[in-house]
Amino acid sequence: MRSLRITYESTKFPFRVFYSCQNAAVILIALAHTARTPGYWKDRLGES
């Protein structure tokens, strides 16, 4: 799996942004709602 980083957790909206830096690109992995079970989105990642 890519190395994930939490770049921003909004105080106004209950979301976290997970991203990965690869070469000269920033890849958005997930925009996750903080009220959901942590990591619920990880099963949706492919083998890319």
GUDOBA-932427 format. One record per atom (N, C-alpha, C, O): x, y, z; residue in three letters; atom name. Coordinates in pm, 1 decimal, always signed. Each point is the difference from the previous one (the first is absolute). Layout:
% residues N
node xx:X	yy:Y	zz:Z	marba:ALA	drenlo:CA;
...
//
This chain:
% residues 48
node xx:+85.1	yy:-118.5	zz:+0.0	marba:MET	drenlo:N;
node xx:-85.1	yy:+118.5	zz:+0.0	marba:MET	drenlo:CA;
node xx:+88.8	yy:+123.6	zz:+0.0	marba:MET	drenlo:C;
node xx:+111.4	yy:-2.7	zz:+52.3	marba:MET	drenlo:O;
node xx:-159.9	yy:+108.2	zz:-109.6	marba:ARG	drenlo:N;
node xx:+71.9	yy:+126.5	zz:-2.7	marba:ARG	drenlo:CA;
node xx:+18.1	yy:+52.4	zz:+142.1	marba:ARG	drenlo:C;
node xx:-73.7	yy:-37.7	zz:+91.1	marba:ARG	drenlo:O;
node xx:+172.1	yy:+124.5	zz:-73.7	marba:SER	drenlo:N;
node xx:+11.2	yy:+65.2	zz:+130.1	marba:SER	drenlo:CA;
node xx:-103.9	yy:+111.9	zz:+4.2	marba:SER	drenlo:C;
node xx:+2.6	yy:+91.2	zz:-82.7	marba:SER	drenlo:O;
node xx:-91.7	yy:-98.3	zz:+177.0	marba:LEU	drenlo:N;
node xx:-110.4	yy:+95.7	zz:+9.6	marba:LEU	drenlo:CA;
node xx:+35.3	yy:+111.9	zz:+96.3	marba:LEU	drenlo:C;
node xx:+75.3	yy:-19.6	zz:+95.4	marba:LEU	drenlo:O;
node xx:-129.4	yy:+134.2	zz:-120.9	marba:ARG	drenlo:N;
node xx:+16.9	yy:+113.3	zz:+89.6	marba:ARG	drenlo:CA;
node xx:-134.5	yy:+69.0	zz:+15.9	marba:ARG	drenlo:C;
node xx:-77.3	yy:+11.7	zz:-95.1	marba:ARG	drenlo:O;
node xx:+51.3	yy:+33.0	zz:+214.8	marba:ILE	drenlo:N;
node xx:-118.9	yy:+82.9	zz:+21.3	marba:ILE	drenlo:CA;
node xx:+47.1	yy:+143.2	zz:-16.6	marba:ILE	drenlo:C;
node xx:+83.2	yy:+48.2	zz:+76.9	marba:ILE	drenlo:O;
node xx:-135.3	yy:+18.3	zz:-175.3	marba:THR	drenlo:N;
node xx:+45.7	yy:+135.4	zz:-27.0	marba:THR	drenlo:CA;
node xx:-88.2	yy:+105.8	zz:+65.2	marba:THR	drenlo:C;
node xx:+46.3	yy:+109.6	zz:+31.7	marba:THR	drenlo:O;
node xx:-171.8	yy:-142.5	zz:-12.1	marba:TYR	drenlo:N;
node xx:-90.5	yy:+102.1	zz:+51.7	marba:TYR	drenlo:CA;
node xx:-120.6	yy:-64.8	zz:+65.1	marba:TYR	drenlo:C;
node xx:-61.2	yy:-91.2	zz:-55.6	marba:TYR	drenlo:O;
node xx:+28.4	yy:+139.2	zz:+172.9	marba:GLU	drenlo:N;
node xx:-125.1	yy:-39.0	zz:+64.8	marba:GLU	drenlo:CA;
node xx:-75.6	yy:+128.6	zz:+27.0	marba:GLU	drenlo:C;
node xx:+43.4	yy:+83.0	zz:+79.8	marba:GLU	drenlo:O;
node xx:-154.9	yy:-67.1	zz:-145.5	marba:SER	drenlo:N;
node xx:-78.0	yy:+122.3	zz:+7.8	marba:SER	drenlo:CA;
node xx:-66.6	yy:+14.6	zz:+136.5	marba:SER	drenlo:C;
node xx:-45.2	yy:-98.0	zz:+59.2	marba:SER	drenlo:O;
node xx:+40.0	yy:+220.2	zz:-10.7	marba:THR	drenlo:N;
node xx:-72.8	yy:+25.9	zz:+124.7	marba:THR	drenlo:CA;
node xx:-146.1	yy:+33.5	zz:-28.8	marba:THR	drenlo:C;
node xx:-86.3	yy:-15.9	zz:+86.3	marba:THR	drenlo:O;
node xx:+59.7	yy:+62.3	zz:-207.6	marba:LYS	drenlo:N;
node xx:-136.7	yy:+34.9	zz:-37.0	marba:LYS	drenlo:CA;
node xx:-76.7	yy:-120.3	zz:-53.5	marba:LYS	drenlo:C;
node xx:-120.2	yy:-13.2	zz:+23.3	marba:LYS	drenlo:O;
node xx:+190.3	yy:-74.5	zz:-95.3	marba:PHE	drenlo:N;
node xx:-61.5	yy:-118.5	zz:-58.4	marba:PHE	drenlo:CA;
node xx:+71.8	yy:-123.8	zz:+52.6	marba:PHE	drenlo:C;
node xx:+122.0	yy:+3.7	zz:+16.2	marba:PHE	drenlo:O;
node xx:-192.8	yy:-113.0	zz:+11.1	marba:PRO	drenlo:N;
node xx:+61.1	yy:-119.0	zz:+61.5	marba:PRO	drenlo:CA;
node xx:+68.1	yy:-92.1	zz:-101.9	marba:PRO	drenlo:C;
node xx:-42.5	yy:-113.9	zz:-19.3	marba:PRO	drenlo:O;
node xx:+147.8	yy:+163.5	zz:-45.3	marba:PHE	drenlo:N;
node xx:+69.0	yy:-79.4	zz:-100.8	marba:PHE	drenlo:CA;
node xx:+150.0	yy:+3.2	zz:+20.4	marba:PHE	drenlo:C;
node xx:+55.1	yy:+96.4	zz:+53.2	marba:PHE	drenlo:O;
node xx:+10.9	yy:-204.2	zz:-96.7	marba:ARG	drenlo:N;
node xx:+145.7	yy:-7.1	zz:-7.4	marba:ARG	drenlo:CA;
node xx:+37.9	yy:-28.9	zz:-144.1	marba:ARG	drenlo:C;
node xx:-69.1	yy:-73.9	zz:-70.1	marba:ARG	drenlo:O;
node xx:+179.2	yy:+132.8	zz:+27.0	marba:VAL	drenlo:N;
node xx:+50.1	yy:-23.0	zz:-135.1	marba:VAL	drenlo:CA;
node xx:+124.5	yy:-86.8	zz:+10.9	marba:VAL	drenlo:C;
node xx:+96.1	yy:+36.8	zz:+67.6	marba:VAL	drenlo:O;
node xx:-97.6	yy:-152.3	zz:-134.1	marba:PHE	drenlo:N;
node xx:+115.5	yy:-88.7	zz:-4.5	marba:PHE	drenlo:CA;
node xx:+62.2	yy:+11.8	zz:-138.2	marba:PHE	drenlo:C;
node xx:-69.8	yy:-6.9	zz:-101.1	marba:PHE	drenlo:O;
node xx:+201.4	yy:+24.7	zz:+96.9	marba:TYR	drenlo:N;
node xx:+66.0	yy:+16.0	zz:-128.7	marba:TYR	drenlo:CA;
node xx:+135.2	yy:-69.2	zz:+0.9	marba:TYR	drenlo:C;
node xx:+51.2	yy:-38.3	zz:+105.2	marba:TYR	drenlo:O;
node xx:+5.0	yy:+23.0	zz:-222.6	marba:SER	drenlo:N;
node xx:+131.7	yy:-59.7	zz:-17.1	marba:SER	drenlo:CA;
node xx:+78.2	yy:+85.8	zz:-98.1	marba:SER	drenlo:C;
node xx:-54.9	yy:+45.4	zz:-100.4	marba:SER	drenlo:O;
node xx:+182.7	yy:-22.8	zz:+128.7	marba:CYS	drenlo:N;
node xx:+87.1	yy:+71.9	zz:-93.3	marba:CYS	drenlo:CA;
node xx:+81.5	yy:-102.7	zz:-76.8	marba:CYS	drenlo:C;
node xx:+71.1	yy:-80.8	zz:+59.8	marba:CYS	drenlo:O;
node xx:-81.2	yy:+83.7	zz:-191.2	marba:GLN	drenlo:N;
node xx:+74.3	yy:-91.8	zz:-85.8	marba:GLN	drenlo:CA;
node xx:+60.4	yy:+79.4	zz:-113.8	marba:GLN	drenlo:C;
node xx:-71.4	yy:+64.0	zz:-77.2	marba:GLN	drenlo:O;
node xx:+203.7	yy:-68.5	zz:+67.2	marba:ASN	drenlo:N;
node xx:+72.9	yy:+77.9	zz:-100.4	marba:ASN	drenlo:CA;
node xx:-38.9	yy:+146.9	zz:+14.4	marba:ASN	drenlo:C;
node xx:+18.3	yy:+57.2	zz:+107.5	marba:ASN	drenlo:O;
node xx:-70.2	yy:+4.1	zz:-210.2	marba:ALA	drenlo:N;
node xx:-37.7	yy:+141.4	zz:+5.8	marba:ALA	drenlo:CA;
node xx:-150.6	yy:+17.5	zz:+13.5	marba:ALA	drenlo:C;
node xx:-52.7	yy:+107.4	zz:-29.1	marba:ALA	drenlo:O;
node xx:-16.9	yy:-211.8	zz:+72.9	marba:ALA	drenlo:N;
node xx:-146.2	yy:+5.1	zz:+6.7	marba:ALA	drenlo:CA;
node xx:-49.9	yy:-25.3	zz:+141.9	marba:ALA	drenlo:C;
node xx:+63.1	yy:-71.0	zz:+78.3	marba:ALA	drenlo:O;
node xx:-176.3	yy:+130.0	zz:-47.8	marba:VAL	drenlo:N;
node xx:-70.9	yy:-28.0	zz:+124.7	marba:VAL	drenlo:CA;
node xx:-122.5	yy:-81.4	zz:-38.2	marba:VAL	drenlo:C;
node xx:-82.5	yy:+44.8	zz:-79.6	marba:VAL	drenlo:O;
node xx:+70.4	yy:-165.2	zz:+136.7	marba:ILE	drenlo:N;
node xx:-109.4	yy:-90.8	zz:-31.8	marba:ILE	drenlo:CA;
node xx:-100.3	yy:+3.7	zz:+115.2	marba:ILE	drenlo:C;
node xx:+35.0	yy:-31.2	zz:+113.8	marba:ILE	drenlo:O;
node xx:-159.2	yy:+69.1	zz:-142.8	marba:LEU	drenlo:N;
node xx:-105.9	yy:-0.7	zz:+100.9	marba:LEU	drenlo:CA;
node xx:-45.2	yy:-143.8	zz:+20.1	marba:LEU	drenlo:C;
node xx:-45.3	yy:-65.0	zz:-94.2	marba:LEU	drenlo:O;
node xx:+57.5	yy:+15.3	zz:+216.5	marba:ILE	drenlo:N;
node xx:-37.1	yy:-137.7	zz:+31.9	marba:ILE	drenlo:CA;
node xx:-143.7	yy:-6.9	zz:+49.7	marba:ILE	drenlo:C;
node xx:-78.0	yy:-83.4	zz:-45.8	marba:ILE	drenlo:O;
node xx:+42.9	yy:+171.2	zz:+139.7	marba:ALA	drenlo:N;
node xx:-135.7	yy:-4.3	zz:+55.1	marba:ALA	drenlo:CA;
node xx:-35.9	yy:+134.0	zz:+62.7	marba:ALA	drenlo:C;
node xx:+84.8	yy:+70.7	zz:+54.3	marba:ALA	drenlo:O;
node xx:-211.0	yy:-38.9	zz:-63.4	marba:LEU	drenlo:N;
node xx:-59.7	yy:+109.5	zz:+74.6	marba:LEU	drenlo:CA;
node xx:-96.1	yy:-70.1	zz:+95.3	marba:LEU	drenlo:C;
node xx:-110.7	yy:-37.5	zz:-38.6	marba:LEU	drenlo:O;
node xx:+153.7	yy:+20.1	zz:+163.1	marba:ALA	drenlo:N;
node xx:-70.8	yy:-87.4	zz:+93.3	marba:ALA	drenlo:CA;
node xx:-76.0	yy:+79.0	zz:+106.6	marba:ALA	drenlo:C;
node xx:+51.9	yy:+96.1	zz:+56.7	marba:ALA	drenlo:O;
node xx:-173.9	yy:-137.7	zz:-31.0	marba:HIS	drenlo:N;
node xx:-82.7	yy:+59.6	zz:+104.9	marba:HIS	drenlo:CA;
node xx:+49.7	yy:-51.7	zz:+134.7	marba:HIS	drenlo:C;
node xx:+18.8	yy:-120.4	zz:+17.0	marba:HIS	drenlo:O;
node xx:+2.6	yy:+210.1	zz:+78.4	marba:THR	drenlo:N;
node xx:+57.5	yy:-39.1	zz:+128.8	marba:THR	drenlo:CA;
node xx:-97.6	yy:-73.8	zz:+91.7	marba:THR	drenlo:C;
node xx:+42.6	yy:-59.7	zz:+98.9	marba:THR	drenlo:O;
node xx:-172.4	yy:+62.3	zz:-129.6	marba:ALA	drenlo:N;
node xx:-96.8	yy:-72.6	zz:+82.7	marba:ALA	drenlo:CA;
node xx:-8.7	yy:-147.3	zz:-38.8	marba:ALA	drenlo:C;
node xx:-62.0	yy:-79.3	zz:+71.0	marba:ALA	drenlo:O;
node xx:+123.5	yy:+42.5	zz:-182.8	marba:ARG	drenlo:N;
node xx:-1.5	yy:-139.2	zz:-45.5	marba:ARG	drenlo:CA;
node xx:+108.6	yy:-78.5	zz:+72.3	marba:ARG	drenlo:C;
node xx:+88.1	yy:+58.3	zz:+63.2	marba:ARG	drenlo:O;
node xx:-94.6	yy:-189.8	zz:-72.8	marba:THR	drenlo:N;
node xx:+102.4	yy:-87.0	zz:+57.6	marba:THR	drenlo:CA;
node xx:+135.1	yy:+32.7	zz:-63.5	marba:THR	drenlo:C;
node xx:+9.0	yy:+7.7	zz:-122.6	marba:THR	drenlo:O;
node xx:+96.1	yy:+11.7	zz:+202.3	marba:PRO	drenlo:N;
node xx:+130.9	yy:+32.2	zz:-57.5	marba:PRO	drenlo:CA;
node xx:+45.4	yy:-105.9	zz:-100.5	marba:PRO	drenlo:C;
node xx:-9.5	yy:-120.0	zz:+25.7	marba:PRO	drenlo:O;
node xx:+58.4	yy:+166.1	zz:-139.3	marba:GLY	drenlo:N;
node xx:+52.2	yy:-90.7	zz:-101.2	marba:GLY	drenlo:CA;
node xx:-103.8	yy:-69.7	zz:-85.2	marba:GLY	drenlo:C;
node xx:+33.9	yy:-91.1	zz:-75.6	marba:GLY	drenlo:O;
node xx:-161.5	yy:+132.2	zz:+86.1	marba:TYR	drenlo:N;
node xx:-106.2	yy:-67.4	zz:-76.4	marba:TYR	drenlo:CA;
node xx:+25.3	yy:+4.5	zz:-149.8	marba:TYR	drenlo:C;
node xx:-48.4	yy:-87.0	zz:-72.5	marba:TYR	drenlo:O;
node xx:+120.7	yy:+183.3	zz:+25.1	marba:TRP	drenlo:N;
node xx:+23.8	yy:+20.0	zz:-142.4	marba:TRP	drenlo:CA;
node xx:+115.9	yy:-84.6	zz:-53.3	marba:TRP	drenlo:C;
node xx:+14.9	yy:-12.8	zz:-121.5	marba:TRP	drenlo:O;
node xx:+67.1	yy:-45.1	zz:+209.2	marba:LYS	drenlo:N;
node xx:+119.5	yy:-73.5	zz:-44.8	marba:LYS	drenlo:CA;
node xx:-33.3	yy:-121.5	zz:-85.2	marba:LYS	drenlo:C;
node xx:+77.6	yy:-35.2	zz:-88.9	marba:LYS	drenlo:O;
node xx:-191.3	yy:-30.0	zz:+113.5	marba:ASP	drenlo:N;
node xx:-39.0	yy:-115.9	zz:-81.0	marba:ASP	drenlo:CA;
node xx:-32.0	yy:+38.9	zz:-143.8	marba:ASP	drenlo:C;
node xx:-2.9	yy:-85.9	zz:-88.2	marba:ASP	drenlo:O;
node xx:-20.6	yy:+211.9	zz:+64.3	marba:ARG	drenlo:N;
node xx:-35.2	yy:+46.9	zz:-134.3	marba:ARG	drenlo:CA;
node xx:+122.0	yy:+26.8	zz:-87.4	marba:ARG	drenlo:C;
node xx:-13.2	yy:+22.4	zz:-120.3	marba:ARG	drenlo:O;
node xx:+132.5	yy:-24.6	zz:+181.1	marba:LEU	drenlo:N;
node xx:+121.7	yy:+23.1	zz:-77.9	marba:LEU	drenlo:CA;
node xx:+30.1	yy:-120.7	zz:-86.3	marba:LEU	drenlo:C;
node xx:-15.7	yy:-114.1	zz:+43.6	marba:LEU	drenlo:O;
node xx:+58.4	yy:+139.0	zz:-164.5	marba:GLY	drenlo:N;
node xx:+39.8	yy:-108.8	zz:-89.1	marba:GLY	drenlo:CA;
node xx:+147.5	yy:-31.7	zz:+18.6	marba:GLY	drenlo:C;
node xx:+65.5	yy:+55.3	zz:+88.3	marba:GLY	drenlo:O;
node xx:-14.8	yy:-142.5	zz:-170.1	marba:GLU	drenlo:N;
node xx:+140.7	yy:-37.8	zz:+3.5	marba:GLU	drenlo:CA;
node xx:+82.0	yy:+88.9	zz:-92.3	marba:GLU	drenlo:C;
node xx:+103.5	yy:-44.5	zz:-49.5	marba:GLU	drenlo:O;
node xx:-144.2	yy:+165.8	zz:+24.6	marba:SER	drenlo:N;
node xx:+70.0	yy:+87.8	zz:-94.1	marba:SER	drenlo:CA;
node xx:+128.9	yy:+54.6	zz:+54.8	marba:SER	drenlo:C;
node xx:+69.2	yy:+75.2	zz:-68.5	marba:SER	drenlo:O;
//
